[in-house]
Each structure stands twice: as C-alpha cells, then as structure tokens.
Amino acid sequence: MTDHSDTVHVVDIPAENRFVVRIDDLEAELLYRVSGDHLILVHTEVPEALGGRGIAGQLVRAALRRAESDHLTIVPWCPFARRWLKEHPDEAGGVHVDFKTPPPPEE
C-alpha cells in the first residue's frame, strides 16, 4: 500500500468533535469526545472511494497530535483506532494511550 500522507490535510473541528479529511466531494472522519483529560476516539469512517490511501491512519495521527499538544490521554474506543495504535506504537510518542477503559454498553 502506498502512503499518501503528504497529500492528506486533516482538519480538527472541535465544535463538531471530529477530525475531517475532504477530498473532492467526499469526507472521511474520526469522531471523538473530550472528557476531562481524555481524548476518546469513538468512530472512524472513510468512504470506500477513498480507501487504500492511509487516510484513516492520518486521522488517528491527527488525534495523537491533538492529545500531545493538549496533554490528553487517548482512549481508543473505535476498533480501527485501537488496532492502528497497537500496530503503530512508535507513532504515539509521548502520548499516553489507555487501552483498558472500555466503551459504554450500547443502548
């Protein structure tokens, strides 16, 4: 798989609690919540047409940058983000990742 990370621009939209990548008329996103000193990664979605470009990983990297700058602990409830962080432990740098806090039960 080719890494297109240099061509992807991730925007953090705090008012909507999401990181976004817009390409043409398509939008990929990572939804999050901030709770105290935790940045909870809730859900990652990338349209099929944007697949294979490493965009989901770039969204998680943006969350890591936000966590580092705001001194937040990442809590990956999103299955993709959880797997990505476990597969790329070197990317977390000085950010604490809490893999133990489970997501709330579905209603």
C-alpha positions, 0 to 999 in steps of 0.5 A: 500500500502506498502512503499518501500522507503528504497529500492528506490535510486533516482538519480538527473541528472541535465544535463538531468533535471530529477530525475531517479529511475532504477530498473532492466531494467526499469526507472521511472522519474520526469522531471523538469526545473530550472528557476531562483529560481524555481524548476518546476516539469513538468512530472512524469512517472513510468512504470506500472511494477513498480507501487504500490511501492511509487516510484513516491512519492520518486521522488517528495521527491527527488525534495523537497530535491533538492529545500531545499538544493538549496533554490528553490521554487517548482512549481508543474506543473505535476498533480501527483506532485501537488496532492502528495504535497497537500496530503503530506504537512508535507513532504515539510518542509521548502520548499516553494511550489507555487501552483498558477503559472500555466503551459504554454498553450500547443502548 
